[in-house]
Amino acid sequence: MQLSLRNDGLTPVDPTDFILFSPEQLHTFNNRFEKFNEETVTTWIKGQSFQGKERLVPVSMVFVNHRRLKKFGDYPLPHINAPAYAGISAGKTAISACINALQEIMERHATMCWWHNPAHSSSLSIPKDSSVAQLIEEFENKGNRVSIVSIENRFQIPIYAATVLNTESGIVNTGFGCRPTNESAILKALTEACTLQAGSFDLLNPHGELFKAIERGELWEGIAKPWRKDRRYLDYYSSDFSTLNDLMLQQQVYLDQRLLSRVEPWLFPTQTSEYSYPDHHFKSSDDELDFYLTTLDSMSLEPIMVDVTSPDVQSLQISVIRVLVPGLVPNFAVGDLHLGKQAIQYEPVLLGHQPEPTPLNQLNINPLPHC
Protein backbone atom coordinates (compact mmCIF):
# COMPACT_ATOMS: atom_id res chain seq x y z
CA MET A 1 0.00 0.00 0.00
CA GLN A 2 2.74 2.47 0.99
CA LEU A 3 4.81 1.60 -2.09
CA SER A 4 1.89 2.08 -4.46
CA LEU A 5 1.10 5.45 -2.93
CA ARG A 6 4.70 6.57 -3.31
CA ASN A 7 4.78 5.30 -6.89
CA ASP A 8 1.82 7.59 -7.53
CA GLY A 9 3.84 10.53 -6.26
CA LEU A 10 2.13 10.68 -2.85
CA THR A 11 3.83 10.97 0.53
CA PRO A 12 2.19 8.83 3.22
CA VAL A 13 3.48 9.08 6.76
CA ASP A 14 5.67 6.16 7.80
CA PRO A 15 3.49 3.81 9.91
CA THR A 16 6.46 2.97 12.12
CA ASP A 17 6.64 6.59 13.29
CA PHE A 18 3.42 6.29 15.30
CA ILE A 19 3.30 5.14 18.91
CA LEU A 20 0.70 2.37 18.84
CA PHE A 21 0.91 -1.18 20.21
CA SER A 22 3.64 -3.72 20.87
CA PRO A 23 3.68 -7.07 19.02
CA GLU A 24 2.82 -8.79 22.30
CA GLN A 25 -0.24 -6.59 22.75
CA LEU A 26 -1.48 -7.19 19.21
CA HIS A 27 -1.24 -10.92 19.87
CA THR A 28 -3.42 -10.66 23.00
CA PHE A 29 -5.96 -8.19 21.62
CA ASN A 30 -7.81 -10.95 19.73
CA ASN A 31 -8.10 -8.82 16.58
CA ARG A 32 -9.43 -5.78 18.44
CA PHE A 33 -6.53 -3.87 16.87
CA GLU A 34 -4.44 -4.66 13.81
CA LYS A 35 -0.79 -4.04 13.08
CA PHE A 36 -0.20 -0.86 11.09
CA ASN A 37 2.61 -1.29 8.59
CA GLU A 38 3.49 -0.62 4.96
CA GLU A 39 1.16 -3.39 3.75
CA THR A 40 -1.90 -2.08 5.63
CA VAL A 41 -4.76 -1.15 3.33
CA THR A 42 -6.61 1.77 4.85
CA THR A 43 -8.07 5.11 3.85
CA TRP A 44 -5.82 8.15 3.84
CA ILE A 45 -6.48 11.86 3.93
CA LYS A 46 -4.31 14.71 2.74
CA GLY A 47 -2.58 16.88 5.31
CA GLN A 48 0.54 18.95 5.26
CA SER A 49 3.58 19.69 7.33
CA PHE A 50 4.02 23.15 8.78
CA GLN A 51 6.56 23.73 6.01
CA GLY A 52 3.81 23.18 3.45
CA LYS A 53 4.81 19.68 2.32
CA GLU A 54 1.95 17.31 1.55
CA ARG A 55 1.58 14.34 3.89
CA LEU A 56 -1.00 11.55 3.82
CA VAL A 57 -2.27 10.35 7.19
CA PRO A 58 -4.78 7.60 8.07
CA VAL A 59 -8.33 8.92 8.21
CA SER A 60 -8.84 7.00 11.48
CA MET A 61 -6.23 9.24 13.11
CA VAL A 62 -7.99 12.40 11.96
CA PHE A 63 -11.64 11.74 12.78
CA VAL A 64 -12.89 10.14 15.99
CA ASN A 65 -16.12 8.53 14.77
CA HIS A 66 -14.40 5.98 12.53
CA ARG A 67 -15.47 3.08 14.75
CA ARG A 68 -19.04 3.58 13.57
CA LEU A 69 -17.93 2.83 10.01
CA LYS A 70 -16.73 -0.44 8.54
CA LYS A 71 -15.76 1.13 5.24
CA PHE A 72 -14.83 4.51 3.86
CA GLY A 73 -15.94 4.48 0.24
CA ASP A 74 -14.71 1.21 -1.23
CA TYR A 75 -11.92 0.81 1.32
CA PRO A 76 -11.98 -0.85 4.74
CA LEU A 77 -11.12 0.96 7.94
CA PRO A 78 -8.95 -1.48 9.88
CA HIS A 79 -8.69 -0.86 13.61
CA ILE A 80 -5.10 0.30 13.69
CA ASN A 81 -5.50 2.88 16.46
CA ALA A 82 -7.64 3.82 19.42
CA PRO A 83 -9.79 6.97 19.04
CA ALA A 84 -7.52 9.96 18.43
CA TYR A 85 -8.66 12.14 21.31
CA ALA A 86 -5.86 14.69 21.40
CA GLY A 87 -4.90 17.24 18.79
CA ILE A 88 -8.13 18.62 17.35
CA SER A 89 -9.03 22.22 18.06
CA ALA A 90 -11.13 25.15 16.90
CA GLY A 91 -9.88 28.71 16.83
CA LYS A 92 -10.58 32.16 15.46
CA THR A 93 -7.64 31.54 13.15
CA ALA A 94 -5.87 28.44 11.89
CA ILE A 95 -2.80 29.49 13.87
CA SER A 96 -4.67 29.68 17.18
CA ALA A 97 -6.29 26.30 16.48
CA CYS A 98 -2.87 24.78 15.76
CA ILE A 99 -1.43 26.25 18.96
CA ASN A 100 -4.22 24.73 21.06
CA ALA A 101 -3.88 21.37 19.32
CA LEU A 102 -0.11 21.25 19.80
CA GLN A 103 -0.44 22.17 23.47
CA GLU A 104 -2.87 19.31 23.98
CA ILE A 105 -0.66 16.82 22.14
CA MET A 106 2.39 17.72 24.21
CA GLU A 107 0.31 17.71 27.39
CA ARG A 108 -1.08 14.25 26.71
CA HIS A 109 2.30 12.75 25.81
CA ALA A 110 3.79 14.05 29.05
CA THR A 111 0.72 12.98 31.01
CA MET A 112 0.62 9.38 29.81
CA CYS A 113 4.37 8.91 30.31
CA TRP A 114 4.15 10.43 33.81
CA TRP A 115 1.16 8.34 34.81
CA HIS A 116 2.21 4.91 33.61
CA ASN A 117 5.78 5.05 34.92
CA PRO A 118 6.87 4.86 38.57
CA ALA A 119 5.91 7.95 40.54
CA HIS A 120 8.49 10.76 40.54
CA SER A 121 6.05 13.51 41.45
CA SER A 122 6.04 16.37 43.89
CA SER A 123 3.22 18.71 44.85
CA LEU A 124 3.61 22.32 43.82
CA SER A 125 4.17 24.89 46.53
CA ILE A 126 1.73 27.60 45.45
CA PRO A 127 2.77 31.26 45.96
CA LYS A 128 0.37 32.61 48.58
CA ASP A 129 -0.32 35.87 46.76
CA SER A 130 -1.23 34.23 43.44
CA SER A 131 -4.67 33.95 41.87
CA VAL A 132 -4.16 30.18 41.89
CA ALA A 133 -3.84 30.18 45.69
CA GLN A 134 -7.05 32.19 45.99
CA LEU A 135 -8.90 29.79 43.72
CA ILE A 136 -7.65 26.75 45.62
CA GLU A 137 -8.85 28.34 48.84
CA GLU A 138 -12.32 28.60 47.30
CA PHE A 139 -12.18 24.92 46.38
CA GLU A 140 -11.15 23.96 49.90
CA ASN A 141 -13.88 26.09 51.46
CA LYS A 142 -16.38 24.03 49.46
CA GLY A 143 -15.16 20.71 50.84
CA ASN A 144 -12.46 19.81 48.34
CA ARG A 145 -8.85 18.77 48.71
CA VAL A 146 -6.66 20.08 45.89
CA SER A 147 -3.26 18.90 44.68
CA ILE A 148 -1.22 20.53 41.92
CA VAL A 149 1.57 18.40 40.43
CA SER A 150 4.14 19.63 37.93
CA ILE A 151 4.69 17.06 35.18
CA GLU A 152 8.30 16.96 34.08
CA ASN A 153 8.60 16.96 30.32
CA ARG A 154 11.07 17.23 27.45
CA PHE A 155 9.27 20.21 25.92
CA GLN A 156 10.50 22.50 28.71
CA ILE A 157 7.08 24.11 29.17
CA PRO A 158 4.65 24.21 32.11
CA ILE A 159 2.45 21.10 32.20
CA TYR A 160 0.38 20.42 35.31
CA ALA A 161 -2.02 17.89 36.80
CA ALA A 162 -4.71 19.32 39.08
CA THR A 163 -6.52 16.79 41.27
CA VAL A 164 -9.71 17.71 43.10
CA LEU A 165 -10.99 15.31 45.76
CA ASN A 166 -14.43 16.01 47.20
CA THR A 167 -13.99 14.87 50.78
CA GLU A 168 -17.70 14.29 51.47
CA SER A 169 -18.49 12.13 48.44
CA GLY A 170 -15.02 10.68 47.87
CA ILE A 171 -15.13 11.70 44.22
CA VAL A 172 -11.72 12.36 42.65
CA ASN A 173 -10.97 13.98 39.30
CA THR A 174 -7.77 15.09 37.62
CA GLY A 175 -7.44 17.73 34.92
CA PHE A 176 -4.38 18.69 32.91
CA GLY A 177 -3.00 21.87 31.43
CA CYS A 178 -0.19 22.89 29.09
CA ARG A 179 0.24 26.61 28.59
CA PRO A 180 3.11 29.10 28.14
CA THR A 181 2.95 30.27 31.77
CA ASN A 182 2.73 28.29 34.98
CA GLU A 183 -0.37 30.07 36.23
CA SER A 184 -2.33 29.67 32.99
CA ALA A 185 -1.41 25.97 32.81
CA ILE A 186 -2.58 25.39 36.39
CA LEU A 187 -5.83 27.29 35.82
CA LYS A 188 -6.54 25.23 32.72
CA ALA A 189 -5.92 22.00 34.66
CA LEU A 190 -8.20 23.13 37.49
CA THR A 191 -10.92 24.08 35.02
CA GLU A 192 -10.76 20.63 33.47
CA ALA A 193 -10.91 18.95 36.88
CA CYS A 194 -14.04 20.99 37.71
CA THR A 195 -15.88 19.91 34.59
CA LEU A 196 -14.97 16.30 35.29
CA GLN A 197 -16.19 16.57 38.88
CA ALA A 198 -19.60 17.72 37.62
CA GLY A 199 -19.72 14.65 35.40
CA SER A 200 -18.79 12.36 38.29
CA PHE A 201 -21.58 13.75 40.45
CA ASP A 202 -23.96 13.06 37.56
CA LEU A 203 -22.79 9.43 37.44
CA LEU A 204 -23.84 8.99 41.07
CA ASN A 205 -27.44 9.42 39.93
CA PRO A 206 -28.98 6.41 38.10
CA HIS A 207 -31.31 8.91 36.42
CA GLY A 208 -28.57 11.43 35.66
CA GLU A 209 -27.99 13.14 32.35
CA LEU A 210 -25.51 10.57 31.05
CA PHE A 211 -27.71 7.55 31.76
CA LYS A 212 -30.72 9.34 30.26
CA ALA A 213 -28.71 10.09 27.12
CA ILE A 214 -27.79 6.40 26.85
CA GLU A 215 -31.45 5.42 27.24
CA ARG A 216 -32.40 7.83 24.44
CA GLY A 217 -29.79 6.27 22.19
CA GLU A 218 -27.78 9.49 21.98
CA LEU A 219 -24.70 7.95 23.58
CA TRP A 220 -23.18 4.50 23.19
CA GLU A 221 -24.09 2.23 26.09
CA GLY A 222 -20.48 1.07 26.36
CA ILE A 223 -19.36 4.34 27.94
CA ALA A 224 -20.81 3.33 31.33
CA LYS A 225 -21.26 0.14 33.30
CA PRO A 226 -24.64 -0.50 34.94
CA TRP A 227 -25.24 1.84 37.87
CA ARG A 228 -24.35 0.49 41.32
CA LYS A 229 -25.62 1.84 44.58
CA ASP A 230 -22.58 0.38 46.38
CA ARG A 231 -20.22 2.11 43.89
CA ARG A 232 -18.03 -1.03 43.67
CA TYR A 233 -17.22 -0.47 40.01
CA LEU A 234 -13.83 -2.16 40.36
CA ASP A 235 -15.73 -5.44 40.48
CA TYR A 236 -16.50 -5.06 36.77
CA TYR A 237 -12.82 -5.30 35.82
CA SER A 238 -9.89 -7.67 36.03
CA SER A 239 -6.76 -6.53 37.84
CA ASP A 240 -5.10 -5.41 34.58
CA PHE A 241 -8.12 -3.30 33.45
CA SER A 242 -7.78 -4.83 29.98
CA THR A 243 -11.51 -4.40 29.32
CA LEU A 244 -11.61 -0.73 30.30
CA ASN A 245 -11.60 0.56 26.73
CA ASP A 246 -13.38 3.90 26.89
CA LEU A 247 -12.29 7.09 28.64
CA MET A 248 -15.71 7.58 30.20
CA LEU A 249 -15.32 4.29 32.04
CA GLN A 250 -12.27 5.75 33.79
CA GLN A 251 -14.42 8.47 35.29
CA GLN A 252 -17.01 5.98 36.49
CA VAL A 253 -14.58 3.49 38.03
CA TYR A 254 -13.21 6.21 40.31
CA LEU A 255 -16.59 6.38 42.01
CA ASP A 256 -15.26 3.25 43.70
CA GLN A 257 -13.35 4.69 46.65
CA ARG A 258 -11.04 1.66 46.87
CA LEU A 259 -9.10 2.85 43.84
CA LEU A 260 -7.67 6.15 45.08
CA SER A 261 -5.25 4.61 47.57
CA ARG A 262 -3.46 2.80 44.73
CA VAL A 263 -2.56 6.03 42.93
CA GLU A 264 -1.99 8.56 45.71
CA PRO A 265 1.80 8.74 45.05
CA TRP A 266 1.02 10.26 41.64
CA LEU A 267 -1.89 12.49 42.64
CA PHE A 268 -1.03 13.51 46.20
CA PRO A 269 2.76 13.22 46.56
CA THR A 270 4.18 14.09 49.96
CA GLN A 271 7.20 16.11 48.83
CA THR A 272 6.82 19.64 47.46
CA SER A 273 8.61 21.71 44.83
CA GLU A 274 8.61 25.15 43.22
CA TYR A 275 7.81 25.93 39.59
CA SER A 276 9.82 23.58 37.36
CA TYR A 277 9.78 25.69 34.20
CA PRO A 278 9.97 29.42 33.51
CA ASP A 279 7.05 31.35 32.08
CA HIS A 280 7.17 31.98 28.34
CA HIS A 281 5.83 35.30 27.05
CA PHE A 282 5.29 35.62 23.32
CA LYS A 283 4.84 38.79 21.30
CA SER A 284 2.43 37.14 18.89
CA SER A 285 0.66 33.90 18.02
CA ASP A 286 3.17 33.39 15.23
CA ASP A 287 6.01 33.51 17.76
CA GLU A 288 4.26 31.02 20.04
CA LEU A 289 3.59 28.59 17.21
CA ASP A 290 7.19 28.91 16.04
CA PHE A 291 8.42 28.11 19.56
CA TYR A 292 6.44 24.86 19.67
CA LEU A 293 7.48 23.86 16.15
CA THR A 294 11.14 24.56 16.90
CA THR A 295 10.90 22.52 20.09
CA LEU A 296 9.42 19.54 18.25
CA ASP A 297 11.93 19.87 15.41
CA SER A 298 14.76 19.67 17.95
CA MET A 299 13.29 16.30 18.95
CA SER A 300 13.21 15.18 15.28
CA LEU A 301 9.41 15.27 15.25
CA GLU A 302 7.35 16.54 12.31
CA PRO A 303 3.84 17.82 13.15
CA ILE A 304 1.20 17.41 10.45
CA MET A 305 -2.01 19.40 10.19
CA VAL A 306 -5.30 18.59 8.49
CA ASP A 307 -7.94 21.27 8.02
CA VAL A 308 -11.27 19.65 8.93
CA THR A 309 -13.33 22.86 8.96
CA SER A 310 -16.81 22.16 7.64
CA PRO A 311 -18.53 24.77 5.42
CA ASP A 312 -21.05 25.78 8.09
CA VAL A 313 -18.32 26.37 10.67
CA GLN A 314 -16.18 28.16 8.10
CA SER A 315 -19.04 30.60 7.53
CA LEU A 316 -18.58 31.68 11.16
CA GLN A 317 -14.92 32.49 10.42
CA ILE A 318 -13.71 29.68 12.67
CA SER A 319 -11.04 27.14 11.79
CA VAL A 320 -10.96 23.54 12.99
CA ILE A 321 -7.59 21.85 12.68
CA ARG A 322 -6.42 18.33 13.43
CA VAL A 323 -2.73 18.11 14.28
CA LEU A 324 -0.77 14.85 14.48
CA VAL A 325 2.75 14.45 15.81
CA PRO A 326 3.99 10.94 14.96
CA GLY A 327 6.42 9.85 17.65
CA LEU A 328 4.52 11.24 20.62
CA VAL A 329 2.29 9.15 22.88
CA PRO A 330 -1.46 9.83 22.56
CA ASN A 331 -3.85 9.56 25.46
CA PHE A 332 -6.02 6.47 25.70
CA ALA A 333 -8.26 4.45 27.97
CA VAL A 334 -6.11 2.23 30.19
CA GLY A 335 -7.28 -0.95 28.46
CA ASP A 336 -5.75 0.41 25.25
CA LEU A 337 -2.34 1.12 26.77
CA HIS A 338 0.06 2.12 23.97
CA LEU A 339 3.30 0.22 24.51
CA GLY A 340 4.61 0.50 20.96
CA LYS A 341 8.34 1.21 20.53
CA GLN A 342 8.64 1.21 24.35
CA ALA A 343 8.10 4.97 24.15
CA ILE A 344 6.36 5.21 27.52
CA GLN A 345 8.94 3.00 29.19
CA TYR A 346 11.88 5.01 27.78
CA GLU A 347 10.59 8.43 28.82
CA PRO A 348 12.07 8.28 32.36
CA VAL A 349 15.46 7.49 30.79
CA LEU A 350 15.21 10.55 28.54
CA LEU A 351 14.23 12.65 31.55
CA GLY A 352 17.17 11.35 33.58
CA HIS A 353 15.08 9.59 36.23
CA GLN A 354 16.48 6.11 35.69
CA PRO A 355 19.21 4.41 33.62
CA GLU A 356 17.00 1.75 32.02
CA PRO A 357 13.47 1.64 30.57
CA THR A 358 10.72 0.75 33.02
CA PRO A 359 10.05 -3.02 33.02
CA LEU A 360 6.53 -4.02 32.06
CA ASN A 361 5.80 -5.34 35.54
CA GLN A 362 6.65 -1.96 37.08
CA LEU A 363 4.30 0.12 34.93
CA ASN A 364 1.33 1.76 36.59
CA ILE A 365 -1.65 0.07 34.93
CA ASN A 366 -4.34 1.83 36.93
CA PRO A 367 -6.67 4.16 35.02
CA LEU A 368 -6.40 7.92 35.28
CA PRO A 369 -9.24 9.72 37.10
CA HIS A 370 -9.76 11.57 33.84
CA CYS A 371 -11.83 11.22 30.70
Secondary structure, DSSP 4 states (H G I P E B T S, - for coil): -HHHHHHTT--BPPGGGS----HHHHHHTTTSS---STT----EEEEEETTS-EEEEEGGGT-S-GGG-SEETTEE----S----SSEEEESSHHHHHHHHHHHHHHHHHHHHHHHSPP---EE---TTSHHHHHHHHHHHTTEEEEEEE---TT-S-EEEEEEEETTTTEEEEEEEE-SSHHHHHHHHHHHHHHHHHHHHHHTSTTSHHHHHHHTTSS-GGGSPPP-TT--GGGGS-TT-TT--SHHHHHHHTTSTTSHHHHHHHHS-SSEE--SS-----SSHHHHHHHHHHHHHHTT---EEEE---HHHHTTT-EEEEEE-TTSPPP--GGG---GGGHHHHHHHHTTS-SSPPPGGGS--SPPS--
